[in-house]
Amino acid sequence: MAQASKGKLNFRCPSCFMRDIDIDMFYDGEKKEYYCLRCAFRGSETDVLRLNEQAKYRYKAMRLRVVDFGADNQPITFAPHKRGEQ
């Protein structure tokens, strides 16, 4: 087996990232797929990009502060979090 190498871009393993582990994936040029050395995940570039977009959904409001939860069936209001506020 050839030596593992990084791909064009450093992709995070979607399986590990869902468990809050930040691991870069490696690229296998012969099979044209990305794989993770830590877990058993492997997939094409489109699979990795699609699953990483789903993982980003989890962290979409990480840097926002909830200002108002709203009434039933009303959207939550967010404001940018300013460092040092309480």
Buried (B, 14 or more C-beta within 10 A) or exposed (E): EEEEEEBEEEBBBBBBBBEEEEBBBBBBEEEEBBBBEEBEBBBEBEBBBEBBEEBEEEEEEEEEEEEEEEEEEEEEEBEEEEEEEE
